[in-house]
Amino acid sequence: MEQKKQKPTAENETLVVSRRIQRVSLHLSPVPRPLHEHDTQEQLGLFPCARSAKLEVETEKLSLYMRGKYREIQEKIYEYFHARPELQTPLEILKDEHRELCWRQMYGLIKEAGIRPLKYVVEDPGKYFAIVEAAGAVDISLGIKLGVQYSLWGGSVINLGTKKHKDKYFEGIDSLDYPGCFAMTELHHGSNVQGLQTVATFDPITDEFIINTPSDGAIKWWIGNAAVHGKFASVFAKLMLPAQDAKGVSDMGVHAFIVPLRDLKTHLELPGIEIHDCGHKVGLNGVDNGALRFTSVRIPRDNLLNRFGDVSRDGKYTSSLPTINKRFAATLGELVGGRVSLASSSTSILKVANAIAIRYSLLRQQFGPPNQPEVSILDYQSQQHKLMPMLASTYAFHFATSYLVEIYSQMKTTHAEQLVGDVHGLSAGLKAYVTSYTAKSLSVCREACGGHGYAAVNRFGILRNDHDIFQTFEGDNTVLLQQVAADLLKQYKQKFQGGTLAVTWNYLRESMNTYLSQPNPVTARWEGVEHLRDPKFQLDAFRYRTSRLLQSAAVRLRKHSKTLGGFGAWNRCLNHLLTLAESHIESVILAKFIETVEKCPDASTRAALKLVCDLYALNQIWNDIGTYRNVDYVAPNKAKAIHKQTDYLSFQVRNIAKELVDAFDLPDHVTRAPIAMQSEAYAQYTQFVGF
């Protein structure tokens, strides 16, 4: 018989509250379990984390090691905007006002602060990316608008054009006198650039190209700077030449053309140019995205950006590259700088979110043991599990994207062929992996700050909305990961044919040999702390998983190709291939993190980075522990030890979390998120964030 429910009383409610507090207290200070004969003092020593000595971290040394030689140019940008509060983006701003403010921000940066980004695109790409990162910290729309002007519009002229184009346009682009656009995406074609429908037909009589939009699906769409400010555009279109065959024209593939959009003096649209506003967006409303339609727009033959293909006065086509596919690959290969910039900028946004959420979590107090003060919410294991692995990943991404910037800069200045494949694959993979991770993490950070994180003034909503499109432009993330998977399969084939592997893929030669042998049953059971925190074990585990995924993907593709054909087999294995690509990128990220730790000259900084690196590595292994268990790479006892060590490392990183966040060295007006609280109980917090 069902018992009759008792009415709640004040005494019962007090008991319930008391029990809840006791449970929380046990969560914070667990009762030590009895010592069993199979336990060791070393293992038990991992539990009383509070007795562990805190690492001493000198924030200035850590920050200097992270930011390096580009710190000065970033400080110059931060100081400029700090001194001009009228140029700081307010919380509530209408679309049109935001666009004009964003233009004034960029104009002031160029004309008043004297920042000239275009020369760095050519001479020192690393410095250019540092400028974009700093501008994006002020307002992500500003960072993107700078990228459109200098990396996309300016970069296309420099990288796809020849000397005549640089001589004519460089100064105007650099000084902002020639604001421009990058008109590649169409309404019906985004990722499939070879499917673009806009056409540029050569007229040998007038020595001009005629640009046309043949259908509504060919309208250039989402073009940054087009709706309001752009005066020029790099327009990507199929180059059509007169021919003597039945078709009457020959399609030479997609090329880029400089097309004037507006009169330089009146700013009115030129004949044949139709511009529409794409309107209010989910985010980045400081960027004026527009749509472009061309109707018999005539441009001089010299406006063809002719580095990889040219048309003579009599209509003859010449190129050093023999096929449309090779010319197309070379053209897109010169535009990977946008992906490099997005990977770096996404990491910067993740730093801002980390700083806000962790600083809040250090000062926000909730619950505590009976008759004792409430404790910081970052002392809860659940909060540590949300934020500490994320902080470790942020550091890992910083060093990985710094490496990407470094090899991209080497490629642009030395033109070394061996770096081209490395930069192409790594930029695609890091852009996809980092932006996807940051997008998810922004929501986690908002949640970690509770209801206060939902206030717009605390920036999570703005950051999340502005960053969201990072997963799509400069290459859809799913498409980019497929490029990485395709590169891996190509390298896999070359490995067994005795070919040379690109630098980033060198590890496959050894790790594939390891994978093809059985896991060692002895090392699979090793669970000592020294072993688990050994970089060799961590990196071997990452690479083993990648090699396993690669070999099994190759087998599955070969099997399904027999019945489904190449396209069908690829689609059948698509999720497998995406996991393979992510695993490879994680291996590269860890390798660069380990390398950076080992190179650090300062002992205390190196110890802190080693701790963070260990957390990143073991947390990633634990997140995919099923894979390692399924193939007996990790025995059950070792899996438990990895989990335990991850908990321990999360606590240790929590102890230096403030120093780690402070080392990002972000300016106050970037990270000051009030998490607005009115009562006197939060006076310490409001003082901390700068009220």
C-alpha positions as CSV (number, residue, x, y, z in Angstrom):
1,M,0.0,0.0,0.0
2,E,1.4,3.4,-1.0
3,Q,2.4,5.5,2.0
4,K,0.8,8.8,2.5
5,K,3.2,11.6,1.7
6,Q,4.0,13.8,4.7
7,K,3.6,17.5,4.5
8,P,6.9,19.3,4.5
9,T,7.8,21.1,7.7
10,A,10.5,23.6,8.6
11,E,12.4,20.8,10.5
12,N,12.2,18.5,7.4
13,E,13.4,21.2,5.1
14,T,16.3,22.0,7.4
15,L,17.3,18.3,7.4
16,V,17.2,18.2,3.6
17,V,19.3,21.3,3.3
18,S,21.8,19.9,5.8
19,R,22.1,16.6,3.9
20,R,22.7,18.5,0.6
21,I,25.5,20.5,2.3
22,Q,27.0,17.4,3.7
23,R,27.0,15.7,0.2
24,V,28.7,18.8,-1.3
25,S,31.2,18.8,1.6
26,L,32.1,15.2,0.8
27,H,32.5,16.1,-2.8
28,L,35.0,18.8,-1.9
29,S,36.7,16.8,0.9
30,P,36.2,13.1,0.3
31,V,36.7,10.6,3.1
32,P,39.9,8.6,2.4
33,R,39.1,5.0,1.4
34,P,40.7,2.2,3.4
35,L,44.1,1.1,2.3
36,H,44.0,-2.2,0.5
37,E,47.0,-4.4,0.1
38,H,47.1,-3.9,-3.7
39,D,47.2,-0.1,-3.3
40,T,50.4,1.9,-3.3
41,Q,51.3,5.0,-1.5
42,E,52.0,6.6,-4.9
43,Q,48.4,6.0,-6.0
44,L,46.9,7.2,-2.8
45,G,49.0,10.3,-3.0
46,L,47.0,11.4,-6.0
47,F,43.8,11.9,-3.9
48,P,44.8,14.5,-1.3
49,C,45.4,17.1,-4.0
50,A,45.1,20.0,-1.6
51,R,48.4,19.0,0.0
52,S,50.2,19.2,-3.3
53,A,52.6,22.1,-3.6
54,K,51.4,24.7,-6.0
55,L,53.7,25.5,-8.9
56,E,55.2,29.0,-8.9
57,V,54.4,30.6,-12.2
58,E,55.8,34.0,-13.3
59,T,53.1,35.4,-15.5
60,E,55.4,37.9,-17.3
61,K,57.8,35.1,-18.3
62,L,55.1,32.8,-19.5
63,S,53.4,35.6,-21.4
64,L,56.6,36.7,-23.1
65,Y,57.3,33.1,-24.1
66,M,53.8,32.8,-25.6
67,R,53.5,36.1,-27.4
68,G,57.1,36.5,-28.4
69,K,58.2,39.0,-31.0
70,Y,54.7,40.3,-32.0
71,R,53.8,41.6,-28.6
72,E,54.8,45.2,-29.4
73,I,52.5,45.6,-32.4
74,Q,49.6,44.1,-30.5
75,E,50.2,46.5,-27.6
76,K,50.2,49.4,-30.0
77,I,46.8,48.4,-31.3
78,Y,45.4,47.8,-27.8
79,E,46.7,51.2,-26.6
80,Y,45.2,53.0,-29.6
81,F,41.7,51.8,-28.9
82,H,42.1,52.2,-25.1
83,A,42.9,55.8,-25.7
84,R,39.8,56.2,-28.0
85,P,36.7,55.0,-26.1
86,E,34.5,56.4,-28.9
87,L,35.9,53.7,-31.1
88,Q,35.0,50.9,-28.7
89,T,31.9,48.9,-29.8
90,P,29.0,49.5,-27.4
91,L,26.9,46.6,-26.2
92,E,23.7,47.8,-28.0
93,I,24.2,49.0,-31.5
94,L,22.2,48.9,-34.7
95,K,23.5,47.2,-37.8
96,D,24.1,50.3,-39.9
97,E,25.7,52.1,-36.9
98,H,27.9,49.1,-36.3
99,R,29.0,49.0,-39.9
100,E,30.0,52.7,-39.8
101,L,31.8,52.2,-36.5
102,C,33.7,49.2,-37.8
103,W,34.8,51.3,-40.8
104,R,35.9,54.1,-38.5
105,Q,37.8,51.6,-36.4
106,M,39.7,50.3,-39.4
107,Y,40.2,53.8,-40.9
108,G,41.7,55.0,-37.6
109,L,43.9,52.0,-37.2
110,I,45.4,52.6,-40.7
111,K,45.3,56.4,-41.0
112,E,45.9,57.5,-37.3
113,A,47.7,54.6,-35.7
114,G,49.9,54.1,-38.8
115,I,49.3,50.3,-39.0
116,R,49.9,49.2,-42.6
117,P,48.9,45.5,-42.8
118,L,49.4,44.8,-46.5
119,K,53.2,45.0,-46.5
120,Y,53.2,42.4,-43.7
121,V,51.0,40.1,-45.8
122,V,54.0,40.0,-48.1
123,E,57.1,40.6,-45.8
124,D,56.1,39.2,-42.4
125,P,52.8,37.2,-42.4
126,G,53.2,36.4,-38.8
127,K,53.1,40.0,-37.9
128,Y,50.0,40.5,-40.1
129,F,48.2,37.6,-38.3
130,A,49.1,39.3,-34.9
131,I,47.5,42.5,-36.1
132,V,44.3,40.7,-37.1
133,E,44.2,38.9,-33.8
134,A,44.6,42.1,-31.8
135,A,41.9,43.9,-33.9
136,G,39.6,40.9,-33.4
137,A,40.0,41.1,-29.7
138,V,38.7,44.7,-29.9
139,D,35.7,43.7,-32.1
140,I,35.6,40.4,-34.1
141,S,33.9,42.3,-36.9
142,L,36.9,44.6,-37.1
143,G,39.2,41.6,-37.4
144,I,37.1,40.1,-40.2
145,K,36.8,43.4,-42.1
146,L,40.6,43.8,-41.9
147,G,40.9,40.2,-43.2
148,V,38.6,41.0,-46.2
149,Q,40.5,44.1,-47.1
150,Y,44.1,42.9,-46.7
151,S,44.1,39.1,-46.8
152,L,41.4,38.4,-49.3
153,W,41.1,41.5,-51.6
154,G,44.7,42.6,-51.1
155,G,46.1,39.1,-50.9
156,S,44.3,38.0,-54.1
157,V,45.9,40.9,-56.0
158,I,49.4,40.2,-54.6
159,N,49.3,36.4,-54.8
160,L,47.3,35.9,-58.0
161,G,48.4,39.0,-59.9
162,T,51.8,40.0,-61.3
163,K,54.0,43.1,-61.1
164,K,51.7,45.3,-63.1
165,H,48.9,44.7,-60.6
166,K,51.0,45.3,-57.5
167,D,52.4,48.5,-59.0
168,K,48.9,49.8,-59.7
169,Y,46.9,48.7,-56.6
170,F,49.3,48.0,-53.7
171,E,49.4,51.5,-52.2
172,G,45.7,52.1,-52.6
173,I,44.8,48.9,-50.9
174,D,47.3,49.4,-48.1
175,S,46.2,53.0,-47.4
176,L,42.5,52.0,-47.5
177,D,42.0,54.3,-50.5
178,Y,40.9,51.2,-52.5
179,P,38.6,49.3,-50.2
180,G,37.7,46.0,-51.8
181,C,35.9,42.7,-51.7
182,F,36.6,39.0,-52.4
183,A,33.8,37.8,-54.7
184,M,34.1,34.0,-54.8
185,T,31.0,32.5,-53.2
186,E,27.8,32.4,-55.2
187,L,24.2,31.7,-54.1
188,H,24.3,28.1,-55.5
189,H,28.0,27.4,-55.0
190,G,30.2,27.9,-51.9
191,S,32.5,25.0,-51.2
192,N,32.4,23.7,-54.8
193,V,34.5,26.6,-56.3
194,Q,35.0,24.8,-59.6
195,G,31.2,24.8,-60.0
196,L,31.0,28.6,-60.1
197,Q,28.8,30.0,-62.9
198,T,29.9,33.6,-63.2
199,V,31.6,34.0,-66.6
200,A,34.3,36.3,-68.0
201,T,34.2,36.2,-71.8
202,F,37.1,37.7,-73.7
203,D,36.2,40.1,-76.5
204,P,39.2,40.3,-78.9
205,I,37.8,43.3,-80.8
206,T,37.8,45.6,-77.8
207,D,40.6,43.8,-75.8
208,E,38.2,43.4,-72.8
209,F,36.6,40.8,-70.6
210,I,32.8,40.9,-70.3
211,I,31.7,39.8,-66.8
212,N,28.2,38.3,-66.6
213,T,25.9,36.7,-64.0
214,P,24.0,34.1,-66.2
215,S,21.4,33.1,-63.5
216,D,20.2,33.9,-60.1
217,G,22.2,31.0,-58.7
218,A,25.4,32.8,-60.0
219,I,24.8,35.9,-57.9
220,K,27.8,36.6,-55.7
221,W,26.6,36.2,-52.2
222,W,27.8,37.0,-48.7
223,I,30.6,39.2,-50.1
224,G,32.2,41.2,-47.3
225,N,32.6,44.9,-47.8
226,A,30.3,44.8,-50.8
227,A,27.1,46.3,-49.3
228,V,28.5,49.7,-48.3
229,H,32.2,50.3,-48.5
230,G,33.8,48.3,-51.3
231,K,35.0,50.0,-54.5
232,F,36.6,47.0,-56.1
233,A,36.3,43.2,-56.1
234,S,38.4,40.2,-57.0
235,V,35.7,38.4,-58.9
236,F,36.2,34.6,-59.5
237,A,34.7,33.5,-62.8
238,K,35.1,31.0,-65.6
239,L,37.4,32.4,-68.3
240,M,35.8,31.8,-71.7
241,L,37.8,32.3,-74.9
242,P,36.5,32.4,-78.5
243,A,36.8,29.0,-80.3
244,Q,36.3,27.6,-83.7
245,D,34.3,24.6,-82.6
246,A,30.5,24.1,-82.4
247,K,30.3,25.6,-78.9
248,G,32.0,28.8,-80.0
249,V,33.9,29.3,-76.7
250,S,36.5,27.4,-74.7
251,D,36.2,27.1,-70.9
252,M,39.7,27.7,-69.4
253,G,38.5,27.2,-65.8
254,V,38.0,29.6,-62.8
255,H,40.2,32.7,-62.8
256,A,40.2,35.9,-60.8
257,F,39.6,39.4,-62.2
258,I,39.7,42.9,-60.7
259,V,36.3,44.5,-61.2
260,P,35.6,48.1,-60.2
261,L,32.2,48.3,-58.3
262,R,31.8,52.0,-57.5
263,D,33.0,55.3,-58.7
264,L,36.0,56.4,-56.7
265,K,34.7,59.9,-56.2
266,T,30.9,59.7,-56.1
267,H,30.8,56.1,-54.7
268,L,27.9,55.4,-57.0
269,E,27.5,51.9,-58.6
270,L,29.2,51.6,-62.0
271,P,27.2,50.6,-65.1
272,G,26.2,46.9,-65.1
273,I,26.9,46.5,-61.4
274,E,23.9,45.7,-59.1
275,I,24.6,45.5,-55.4
276,H,22.2,44.3,-52.7
277,D,22.5,44.2,-48.9
278,C,22.5,40.7,-47.3
279,G,20.9,42.3,-44.3
280,H,21.1,41.6,-40.6
281,K,23.1,38.4,-39.6
282,V,23.4,36.2,-36.6
283,G,26.7,37.9,-35.8
284,L,29.5,40.0,-37.4
285,N,27.0,42.9,-38.2
286,G,29.9,45.3,-38.4
287,V,30.8,43.7,-41.7
288,D,28.7,44.8,-44.6
289,N,28.0,41.6,-46.6
290,G,26.3,42.1,-49.9
291,A,25.3,40.4,-53.1
292,L,26.7,41.3,-56.6
293,R,25.1,40.8,-60.0
294,F,27.0,41.6,-63.2
295,T,25.4,42.5,-66.5
296,S,27.8,42.9,-69.4
297,V,30.4,44.6,-67.2
298,R,33.5,45.3,-69.4
299,I,37.0,45.4,-67.8
300,P,40.4,45.8,-69.5
301,R,42.3,42.6,-70.3
302,D,45.0,43.7,-67.9
303,N,42.5,43.2,-65.0
304,L,42.9,39.4,-65.3
305,L,45.1,38.3,-62.3
306,N,47.4,36.4,-64.6
307,R,50.0,34.7,-62.4
308,F,48.9,31.2,-63.3
309,G,47.3,31.9,-66.7
310,D,47.3,34.8,-69.2
311,V,45.4,35.8,-72.4
312,S,47.3,37.6,-75.2
313,R,46.0,40.5,-77.3
314,D,44.9,38.0,-80.0
315,G,43.0,35.8,-77.5
316,K,45.7,33.1,-77.1
317,Y,45.8,31.4,-73.6
318,T,49.1,30.6,-72.0
319,S,50.0,29.0,-68.7
320,S,53.0,27.3,-67.0
321,L,50.5,24.8,-65.6
322,P,49.1,22.3,-68.2
323,T,45.6,21.5,-66.9
324,I,42.5,23.3,-65.5
325,N,42.8,21.2,-62.2
326,K,46.5,22.2,-61.7
327,R,45.7,25.9,-62.3
328,F,42.8,25.7,-59.9
329,A,44.8,24.0,-57.2
330,A,47.6,26.6,-57.6
331,T,45.1,29.4,-57.4
332,L,43.4,28.1,-54.2
333,G,46.8,27.2,-52.7
334,E,47.7,30.9,-52.7
335,L,44.7,31.7,-50.7
336,V,45.3,29.5,-47.6
337,G,46.3,32.5,-45.6
338,G,42.6,33.1,-44.7
339,R,42.5,29.6,-43.1
340,V,45.7,30.3,-41.2
341,S,44.2,33.6,-39.9
342,L,40.9,32.0,-38.8
343,A,42.7,29.3,-36.9
344,S,44.7,31.9,-35.1
345,S,41.8,34.2,-34.5
346,S,39.6,31.4,-33.2
347,T,42.2,30.6,-30.7
348,S,42.3,34.2,-29.6
349,I,38.5,34.2,-29.1
350,L,38.9,31.0,-27.0
351,K,41.4,32.8,-24.8
352,V,38.9,35.6,-24.2
353,A,36.1,33.1,-23.2
354,N,38.5,31.2,-21.0
355,A,39.6,34.4,-19.2
356,I,36.0,35.5,-18.5
357,A,34.8,32.1,-17.3
358,I,37.8,31.2,-15.2
359,R,38.0,34.5,-13.5
360,Y,34.3,34.4,-12.7
361,S,34.7,30.8,-11.4
362,L,37.5,31.8,-9.1
363,L,35.5,34.5,-7.4
364,R,32.0,33.1,-7.5
365,Q,31.2,31.2,-4.3
366,Q,28.4,28.7,-3.7
367,F,27.8,26.2,-0.9
368,G,30.5,24.9,1.5
369,P,31.0,22.7,4.6
370,P,28.7,23.3,7.6
371,N,29.5,26.5,9.5
372,Q,32.3,27.4,7.1
373,P,32.5,30.0,4.3
374,E,31.2,29.2,0.8
375,V,33.8,27.9,-1.6
376,S,34.8,29.0,-5.1
377,I,32.9,27.2,-7.8
378,L,36.2,26.4,-9.5
379,D,36.9,24.1,-6.5
380,Y,34.2,21.8,-7.6
381,Q,35.4,18.9,-9.6
382,S,32.6,19.3,-12.1
383,Q,33.6,22.9,-12.9
384,Q,37.2,21.9,-13.2
385,H,36.3,19.2,-15.7
386,K,34.4,21.8,-17.8
387,L,37.1,24.5,-17.8
388,M,40.6,23.0,-17.1
389,P,40.9,20.7,-20.1
390,M,39.5,23.6,-22.2
391,L,42.3,25.9,-20.8
392,A,44.8,23.2,-21.6
393,S,43.4,22.9,-25.2
394,T,43.6,26.7,-25.5
395,Y,47.3,26.5,-24.8
396,A,47.7,23.6,-27.1
397,F,45.9,25.4,-29.9
398,H,48.1,28.6,-29.3
399,F,51.3,26.7,-29.9
400,A,49.9,24.7,-32.8
401,T,48.6,27.7,-34.7
402,S,51.8,29.6,-33.9
403,Y,53.7,26.8,-35.7
404,L,51.2,27.0,-38.6
405,V,51.9,30.8,-38.9
406,E,55.6,30.1,-38.8
407,I,55.7,27.5,-41.6
408,Y,53.2,29.6,-43.6
409,S,55.5,32.6,-43.3
410,Q,58.5,30.4,-44.4
411,M,56.5,29.2,-47.4
412,K,55.6,32.8,-48.4
413,T,59.1,34.2,-48.0
414,T,61.2,31.2,-49.3
415,H,58.6,29.7,-51.7
416,A,59.9,26.3,-50.6
417,E,57.9,23.6,-52.5
418,Q,58.2,21.1,-49.7
419,L,56.2,23.4,-47.3
420,V,53.3,23.8,-49.7
421,G,51.6,20.5,-49.0
422,D,52.3,20.8,-45.3
423,V,50.7,24.2,-45.0
424,H,47.7,23.3,-47.2
425,G,46.9,20.2,-45.1
426,L,47.6,21.7,-41.7
427,S,45.8,25.0,-42.4
428,A,42.7,23.0,-43.5
429,G,42.8,20.7,-40.5
430,L,43.6,23.3,-37.8
431,K,41.1,25.8,-39.1
432,A,38.4,23.1,-39.0
433,Y,39.4,21.5,-35.7
434,V,40.0,24.7,-33.7
435,T,36.9,26.6,-34.9
436,S,34.7,23.7,-34.2
437,Y,36.2,23.2,-30.7
438,T,35.9,27.0,-29.9
439,A,32.2,27.1,-31.1
440,K,31.3,24.3,-28.6
441,S,33.5,25.8,-25.8
442,L,31.8,29.2,-26.0
443,S,28.5,27.6,-24.9
444,V,30.3,25.6,-22.2
445,C,31.8,28.8,-20.9
446,R,28.4,30.5,-20.9
447,E,26.9,27.6,-19.0
448,A,29.9,27.6,-16.5
449,C,28.9,31.1,-15.5
450,G,25.3,30.2,-14.8
451,G,22.6,32.8,-15.2
452,H,25.0,35.7,-15.1
453,G,26.7,34.3,-18.2
454,Y,23.5,34.9,-20.1
455,A,23.7,38.7,-19.7
456,A,24.8,40.2,-23.0
457,V,27.2,42.5,-21.2
458,N,29.3,39.5,-20.3
459,R,30.1,38.9,-23.9
460,F,29.5,35.1,-24.3
461,G,26.5,35.7,-26.6
462,I,28.4,38.2,-28.7
463,L,31.5,36.0,-29.0
464,R,29.4,32.9,-29.8
465,N,27.4,34.7,-32.5
466,D,30.3,36.4,-34.1
467,H,32.5,33.3,-34.1
468,D,29.9,30.8,-35.3
469,I,30.5,31.5,-39.0
470,F,34.2,30.7,-38.5
471,Q,33.1,27.1,-39.0
472,T,31.8,27.9,-42.5
473,F,33.8,30.6,-44.3
474,E,37.2,30.0,-45.8
475,G,36.1,26.4,-46.2
476,D,33.3,24.4,-44.5
477,N,34.8,22.4,-41.7
478,T,33.4,19.1,-42.9
479,V,34.8,19.7,-46.3
480,L,38.2,20.7,-44.9
481,L,38.4,17.6,-42.8
482,Q,37.8,15.5,-45.8
483,Q,40.7,17.2,-47.5
484,V,42.9,16.2,-44.6
485,A,41.6,12.6,-44.8
486,A,42.3,12.5,-48.5
487,D,45.9,13.8,-47.9
488,L,46.4,11.1,-45.2
489,L,45.2,8.4,-47.6
490,K,47.6,9.7,-50.3
491,Q,50.4,9.7,-47.8
492,Y,49.4,6.1,-46.7
493,K,49.7,5.0,-50.3
494,Q,53.0,6.6,-50.8
495,K,54.4,5.0,-47.6
496,F,53.9,1.6,-49.0
497,Q,55.3,2.7,-52.4
498,G,58.5,4.0,-50.8
499,G,57.7,7.6,-51.5
500,T,58.7,10.7,-49.5
501,L,56.2,11.9,-46.8
502,A,55.5,15.5,-46.2
503,V,56.9,16.9,-42.9
504,T,53.7,16.8,-40.9
505,W,53.1,13.2,-41.9
506,N,56.5,11.8,-41.2
507,Y,55.4,10.1,-38.0
508,L,53.1,7.8,-40.1
509,R,56.1,5.7,-41.3
510,E,57.0,4.5,-37.8
511,S,53.6,4.5,-36.2
512,M,52.0,2.5,-39.1
513,N,54.7,-0.2,-38.5
514,T,53.8,-0.1,-34.8
515,Y,50.1,-0.4,-35.6
516,L,50.6,-3.4,-37.9
517,S,52.1,-5.3,-35.0
518,Q,50.2,-6.3,-31.9
519,P,50.0,-4.0,-28.8
520,N,52.5,-4.9,-26.1
521,P,50.7,-6.6,-23.3
522,V,53.2,-5.4,-20.8
523,T,53.2,-1.7,-21.6
524,A,49.4,-1.9,-21.9
525,R,49.3,-2.4,-18.1
526,W,51.8,0.2,-17.1
527,E,50.1,2.7,-14.9
528,G,52.8,4.6,-13.0
529,V,52.6,8.4,-13.0
530,E,56.0,8.8,-14.6
531,H,54.9,6.6,-17.5
532,L,51.5,8.3,-18.0
533,R,53.2,11.7,-18.0
534,D,55.9,10.6,-20.4
535,P,55.5,12.5,-23.6
536,K,56.6,9.5,-25.6
537,F,53.7,7.4,-24.2
538,Q,51.2,10.2,-24.9
539,L,52.4,10.9,-28.4
540,D,52.6,7.2,-29.3
541,A,49.0,6.7,-28.1
542,F,47.8,9.6,-30.3
543,R,49.7,8.4,-33.3
544,Y,48.7,4.8,-32.8
545,R,45.0,5.8,-32.9
546,T,45.5,7.8,-36.1
547,S,47.4,4.9,-37.7
548,R,44.7,2.4,-36.7
549,L,42.0,4.7,-38.2
550,L,44.0,5.3,-41.3
551,Q,44.6,1.6,-42.0
552,S,41.0,0.6,-41.3
553,A,39.7,3.5,-43.5
554,A,41.9,2.3,-46.4
555,V,40.6,-1.2,-46.1
556,R,37.0,-0.1,-45.9
557,L,37.3,2.2,-48.9
558,R,38.9,-0.6,-51.0
559,K,36.1,-3.0,-50.0
560,H,33.2,-0.6,-50.8
561,S,34.7,0.8,-54.0
562,K,34.1,-2.6,-55.6
563,T,30.4,-2.3,-55.3
564,L,29.7,1.4,-54.8
565,G,32.4,3.1,-56.8
566,G,34.7,5.8,-55.5
567,F,32.2,8.4,-54.6
568,G,29.8,5.9,-53.0
569,A,32.6,4.3,-51.0
570,W,33.8,7.7,-49.7
571,N,30.3,8.6,-48.6
572,R,29.8,5.3,-46.9
573,C,33.0,5.8,-44.9
574,L,32.6,9.6,-44.4
575,N,32.2,9.6,-40.6
576,H,35.2,7.3,-40.3
577,L,37.2,9.7,-42.4
578,L,36.2,12.7,-40.4
579,T,37.3,11.0,-37.2
580,L,40.6,10.0,-38.9
581,A,41.3,13.7,-39.9
582,E,40.5,14.9,-36.4
583,S,42.8,12.3,-34.8
584,H,45.6,13.3,-37.1
585,I,45.2,17.0,-36.2
586,E,45.2,16.1,-32.5
587,S,48.5,14.2,-33.0
588,V,50.0,17.3,-34.7
589,I,48.7,19.6,-31.9
590,L,50.2,17.4,-29.2
591,A,53.5,17.0,-31.0
592,K,53.9,20.8,-31.2
593,F,52.9,21.3,-27.6
594,I,55.5,18.8,-26.4
595,E,58.1,20.4,-28.6
596,T,57.3,23.9,-27.3
597,V,57.5,22.7,-23.6
598,E,60.9,21.1,-24.2
599,K,62.2,24.3,-25.9
600,C,61.1,26.6,-23.0
601,P,64.3,28.1,-21.4
602,D,62.8,29.0,-18.0
603,A,62.4,26.1,-15.6
604,S,59.3,27.3,-13.8
605,T,57.5,28.2,-17.0
606,R,58.5,24.9,-18.5
607,A,57.1,23.1,-15.4
608,A,53.7,24.9,-15.7
609,L,53.5,24.2,-19.5
610,K,54.4,20.5,-18.9
611,L,51.5,20.3,-16.4
612,V,49.1,21.8,-18.9
613,C,50.4,19.6,-21.7
614,D,50.0,16.5,-19.7
615,L,46.4,17.4,-18.9
616,Y,45.7,18.0,-22.6
617,A,47.2,14.7,-23.6
618,L,45.6,12.4,-20.9
619,N,42.2,14.1,-21.2
620,Q,42.2,13.4,-25.0
621,I,43.2,9.8,-24.4
622,W,40.5,9.4,-21.7
623,N,37.9,11.0,-24.0
624,D,38.5,8.2,-26.5
625,I,39.4,5.4,-24.0
626,G,37.0,3.0,-25.7
627,T,39.1,2.9,-28.8
628,Y,42.2,2.1,-26.8
629,R,40.4,-0.5,-24.7
630,N,38.9,-2.2,-27.8
631,V,42.3,-3.1,-29.2
632,D,43.9,-3.7,-25.8
633,Y,46.3,-0.8,-26.2
634,V,45.3,0.2,-22.7
635,A,44.4,-2.4,-20.0
636,P,41.5,-1.8,-17.6
637,N,43.9,-0.9,-14.7
638,K,45.7,1.6,-16.9
639,A,42.5,3.2,-18.0
640,K,41.5,3.8,-14.4
641,A,44.9,5.3,-13.8
642,I,44.6,7.6,-16.7
643,H,41.2,8.8,-15.4
644,K,42.6,9.3,-11.9
645,Q,45.6,11.2,-13.3
646,T,43.3,13.5,-15.4
647,D,41.4,14.4,-12.3
648,Y,44.6,15.2,-10.4
649,L,46.0,17.3,-13.3
650,S,42.7,19.2,-13.6
651,F,43.1,20.2,-9.9
652,Q,46.7,21.1,-10.3
653,V,46.0,23.3,-13.3
654,R,43.1,24.9,-11.3
655,N,45.7,26.0,-8.8
656,I,47.6,28.0,-11.4
657,A,44.5,28.9,-13.5
658,K,44.7,32.6,-12.7
659,E,48.3,32.8,-13.7
660,L,47.7,30.8,-16.9
661,V,44.8,33.1,-17.9
662,D,46.7,36.3,-17.0
663,A,49.5,35.2,-19.3
664,F,47.2,35.7,-22.3
665,D,47.9,39.3,-21.5
666,L,44.6,40.5,-22.9
667,P,43.7,44.2,-22.3
668,D,41.1,45.1,-19.7
669,H,38.5,46.4,-22.2
670,V,38.6,43.0,-24.0
671,T,38.2,40.7,-21.0
672,R,36.3,42.9,-18.6
673,A,32.9,41.1,-18.5
674,P,31.1,42.4,-15.4
675,I,28.9,39.3,-14.8
676,A,26.8,42.1,-13.4
677,M,26.1,41.7,-9.7
678,Q,24.5,44.4,-7.5
679,S,24.9,43.3,-3.9
680,E,27.8,44.2,-1.6
681,A,28.7,40.5,-1.4
682,Y,30.3,40.8,-4.8
683,A,32.3,44.0,-4.3
684,Q,35.5,42.0,-4.5
685,Y,34.5,40.6,-7.9
686,T,33.4,44.0,-9.3
687,Q,36.7,45.5,-8.2
688,F,38.5,42.6,-9.8
689,V,37.0,43.1,-13.2
690,G,37.5,46.9,-13.1
691,F,34.4,48.6,-11.9
